[in-house]
């Protein structure tokens, strides 16, 4: 069993340079803060009619369509899960046309994607961590959601609107109102919407897993390494056990590898600790092993969880290359 003090002495605790580069590229918060003033200026100019924002957006190179939509989603506090739910609910309510009141006038907008099969997902909208590394022009799906976020709360319909639409899709009422828009925007970015923080944390977690996977692929070229389910180990009676990385030796021995790198403390390490004993027992019954790559100042702040993981881990290492090499050597020994 790895001593937690020894593990911490050999840890990095903060993102290694190889991942920090990617973190800077994909982190959502800096992109939003950097373009906040330009975004507000664009909305301040969009007071001629409720559709003029699109024309103004198309004339600027500093805010691509997907980043503009992300700003609106953060301001409205509506994320991907809410959008997918609204995509299912709204066709029966709006019948593909958004009729709304703006500045005392009645306007109509015909949705282009509301009744199509494709979900309104973060990935398809290019507003997740990976999508925002690209500058994507406004698509029909993005335009539909922008109009909903602007004017959904002002919709004129005999049917009851979802509460999120009524309470949150009201941004169009602020177009051109400089002080009101500035105050609302600043308050929202101080709070920093949970949808933004969640996307950043999830993306960085995936980067950590990818880094370890690629490291193992380089050091173990004859082994099969993927992000997959273990084929003969059940999580329950219905599903196979899912882990971060699955390593399969040429002789058919499996080693599950769980990865956690948290600079700030959160519950991820607690969840992994809660599963550690049952996972090790399930793997050992089939003759397989489980290893953990644990690092980050946040994880070391959870000593109790860390000790549990070390207790029920066949090999525990940090993110340093020399530590990952220990994992490589441990895995090699499994096939002898």
PyMOL commands that set and color helices and strands:
alter all, ss='L'
color gray80, all
select helices_A, chain A and resi 4-9+17-26+28-34+36-45+52-58+65-76+80-94+122-125+131-133+140-154+163-168+171-174+178-191+194-219+268-285+297-300+303-311+321-334
alter helices_A, ss='H'
color red, helices_A
select strands_A, chain A and resi 97-102+105-110+224-226+229-234+240-242+245-248+254-261+289-295+315-317
alter strands_A, ss='S'
color yellow, strands_A
deselect
rebuild
show_as cartoon
